[in-house]
Amino acid sequence: LLCHHSFMPKDFPTLQNDTFLRAARGEETEHVPVWCMRQAGRYLPEFRESRAGKDFFDTCRSPESCCELTLQPLRRFPFDAAIIFSDILVVPQAMGMDVLMVAGKGPTFPDPLKEPEDLQRLRTAVDVEKELGYVFKAITLTRHKIEGKVPLIGFTGAPWTLMAYMIEGGGSNTYSKAKRWLYRHPEASHMLLRMLTDVIVEYLLGQVAAGAQALQVFDSHAGILGPVQFKDFSLPYLRDIARRVKDKLKETGQDVPMIVFAKDAHYALEDLSQSHYEVVGLDWTIDPRSARERTGGKVSLQGNMDPCALYSPKDRISEIVQKMVEGFGTRGYIANLGHGLYPDMDPENVGAFVEAVHQHSKLMIKQI
Ligand SMILES: Cc1c2[nH]c(c1CCC(=O)O)Cc1[nH]c(c(CCC(=O)O)c1C)Cc1[nH]c(c(CCC(=O)O)c1C)Cc1[nH]c(c(C)c1CCC(=O)O)C2
């Protein structure tokens, strides 16, 4: 990896707002930082216009488009972080699988993995620079164009979540095809999860070399696993990813905060808080105070307003935010939603959410 990226000085603009990075490390801040999952998304008319008539993954492969879409929400709202526009399914593509984005249906694999023999179809040694270099280019370009306003977050899907898509061939209610593998083909499952982990580690390191200042790992389908299967088929790989990325970055004196978001995995909160990630992301099914207790102040927390609370009138949003910030406390806390924004949400209410986080937290911090 070193020889590919050669760590050329990229002369990035100086970071002016490091609130998000400080909160990730549990340091003092003047306000609670805030960003939203899917902040670059279809709820913005300018996003819909930029995306109109273009294939989703073609857009992902255009660094200029990714840069523009990443910057759009920052022009409207004082978010404290940006997340690079891309998708978690670029990793299965890099391993040789076809993935299409079908309007009204979502991601679709025309030829999903059916049986363990199908693993032979996957590329074993993935050259991430060759297959995913377009993401690295998008990150470098965006890091320049963001002009140091806020940090840029890179991301990946977690091994279990990607495995689930590769076997299901798309979204599912039960994920029974993917879970069938876990019960019927545990060894092949572990082999696939190991293959994904190896690619993900290189992919995240490439994103940091390209300019990502924080990394989030999305285990969106963690909730479909129970505690026993999560411990066996997800947690070890999440830990391995953080450990290997951090060890490698340490060699070059870099320190990039990592966030793990295992949606609906409340049963795993204690384990997640001891899995080498600085930040644990939470969905809205977890009470802020109990999340603090259960993680014992070992990590920063991120989340977790129910996205649907954004359908409330603005004064109600402000009250909900106040309770949430009081529950988490202002230290070691990054405000976010418990999952992504939906396409029918009102941008004005997103603005009200951001403003409420800043307002309430500033007052609370002054009173400490
Ligand atoms: C599961 C998952 C995917 N992609 C992602 C996840 C993990 C987060 C989560 O749990 O939601 C991650 C993701 N996808 C996208 C981002 C960009 C950054 C951001 O959050 O603003 C991120 C971080 C863009 C996107 N990825 C997608 C869109 C919308 C489609 C479009 O722009 O045409 C965006 C903005 C498409 C996508 N891609 C995926 C789905 C389920 C969908 C929605 C399909 C649909 O509802 O029709 C897979």
The ligand as an SDF file (V2000), in Angstrom:
LIG
                    3D

 48 52  0  0  0  0  0  0  0  0999 V2000
  -26.9820   -0.3800    3.6470 C   0  0  0  0  0  0  0  0  0  0  0  0
  -26.2170    0.7370    2.9860 C   0  0  0  0  0  0  0  0  0  0  0  0
  -26.1650    1.0030    1.5770 C   0  0  0  0  0  0  0  0  0  0  0  0
  -25.3590    2.1030    1.4130 N   0  0  0  0  0  0  0  0  0  0  0  0
  -24.9200    2.5570    2.6270 C   0  0  0  0  0  0  0  0  0  0  0  0
  -25.4080    1.6930    3.6210 C   0  0  0  0  0  0  0  0  0  0  0  0
  -25.0710    1.7800    5.0850 C   0  0  0  0  0  0  0  0  0  0  0  0
  -25.8960    2.7870    5.7870 C   0  0  0  0  0  0  0  0  0  0  0  0
  -27.3170    2.3650    5.9900 C   0  0  0  0  0  0  0  0  0  0  0  0
  -27.5480    1.4270    6.7420 O   0  0  0  0  0  0  0  0  0  0  0  0
  -28.1870    3.0050    5.3740 O   0  0  0  0  0  0  0  0  0  0  0  0
  -24.0130    3.6790    2.9130 C   0  0  0  0  0  0  0  0  0  0  0  0
  -24.1560    4.9360    2.1480 C   0  0  0  0  0  0  0  0  0  0  0  0
  -24.8320    5.1470    0.9810 N   0  0  0  0  0  0  0  0  0  0  0  0
  -24.6780    6.4550    0.5960 C   0  0  0  0  0  0  0  0  0  0  0  0
  -23.8110    7.0860    1.5020 C   0  0  0  0  0  0  0  0  0  0  0  0
  -23.2890    8.4810    1.2290 C   0  0  0  0  0  0  0  0  0  0  0  0
  -22.9850    9.4010    2.2500 C   0  0  0  0  0  0  0  0  0  0  0  0
  -24.1230    9.9040    3.0920 C   0  0  0  0  0  0  0  0  0  0  0  0
  -24.4920    9.2200    4.0550 O   0  0  0  0  0  0  0  0  0  0  0  0
  -24.5780   11.0360    2.8440 O   0  0  0  0  0  0  0  0  0  0  0  0
  -23.5190    6.1550    2.5060 C   0  0  0  0  0  0  0  0  0  0  0  0
  -22.6960    6.3430    3.7580 C   0  0  0  0  0  0  0  0  0  0  0  0
  -25.2600    7.0950   -0.5890 C   0  0  0  0  0  0  0  0  0  0  0  0
  -26.4970    6.5490   -1.1510 C   0  0  0  0  0  0  0  0  0  0  0  0
  -26.7420    5.2430   -1.4670 N   0  0  0  0  0  0  0  0  0  0  0  0
  -27.9770    5.1290   -2.0200 C   0  0  0  0  0  0  0  0  0  0  0  0
  -28.5750    6.4200   -2.1140 C   0  0  0  0  0  0  0  0  0  0  0  0
  -29.9410    6.7540   -2.7090 C   0  0  0  0  0  0  0  0  0  0  0  0
  -30.0760    6.4170   -4.1470 C   0  0  0  0  0  0  0  0  0  0  0  0
  -29.7000    7.4840   -5.1740 C   0  0  0  0  0  0  0  0  0  0  0  0
  -29.0210    8.4750   -4.8940 O   0  0  0  0  0  0  0  0  0  0  0  0
  -30.0930    7.3040   -6.3360 O   0  0  0  0  0  0  0  0  0  0  0  0
  -27.6390    7.3070   -1.5610 C   0  0  0  0  0  0  0  0  0  0  0  0
  -27.7610    8.7910   -1.4400 C   0  0  0  0  0  0  0  0  0  0  0  0
  -28.5660    3.8600   -2.4950 C   0  0  0  0  0  0  0  0  0  0  0  0
  -28.5550    2.7600   -1.5340 C   0  0  0  0  0  0  0  0  0  0  0  0
  -27.4340    2.0630   -1.1610 N   0  0  0  0  0  0  0  0  0  0  0  0
  -27.7910    1.1060   -0.2210 C   0  0  0  0  0  0  0  0  0  0  0  0
  -29.1920    1.2050   -0.0120 C   0  0  0  0  0  0  0  0  0  0  0  0
  -30.0060    0.3320    0.9110 C   0  0  0  0  0  0  0  0  0  0  0  0
  -29.6600    2.2480   -0.8270 C   0  0  0  0  0  0  0  0  0  0  0  0
  -31.0520    2.8070   -0.8990 C   0  0  0  0  0  0  0  0  0  0  0  0
  -31.8490    2.2440   -2.0180 C   0  0  0  0  0  0  0  0  0  0  0  0
  -33.2030    2.9420   -2.1510 C   0  0  0  0  0  0  0  0  0  0  0  0
  -33.7530    3.3910   -1.1340 O   0  0  0  0  0  0  0  0  0  0  0  0
  -33.6620    3.0460   -3.2800 O   0  0  0  0  0  0  0  0  0  0  0  0
  -26.8300    0.2310    0.4760 C   0  0  0  0  0  0  0  0  0  0  0  0
  1  2  1  0
  2  3  2  0
  2  6  1  0
  3  4  1  0
  3 48  1  0
  4  5  1  0
  5  6  2  0
  5 12  1  0
  6  7  1  0
  7  8  1  0
  8  9  1  0
  9 10  2  0
  9 11  1  0
 12 13  1  0
 13 14  1  0
 13 22  2  0
 14 15  1  0
 15 16  2  0
 15 24  1  0
 16 17  1  0
 16 22  1  0
 17 18  1  0
 18 19  1  0
 19 20  2  0
 19 21  1  0
 22 23  1  0
 24 25  1  0
 25 26  1  0
 25 34  2  0
 26 27  1  0
 27 28  2  0
 27 36  1  0
 28 29  1  0
 28 34  1  0
 29 30  1  0
 30 31  1  0
 31 32  2  0
 31 33  1  0
 34 35  1  0
 36 37  1  0
 37 38  1  0
 37 42  2  0
 38 39  1  0
 39 40  2  0
 39 48  1  0
 40 41  1  0
 40 42  1  0
 42 43  1  0
 43 44  1  0
 44 45  1  0
 45 46  2  0
 45 47  1  0
M  END
$$$$
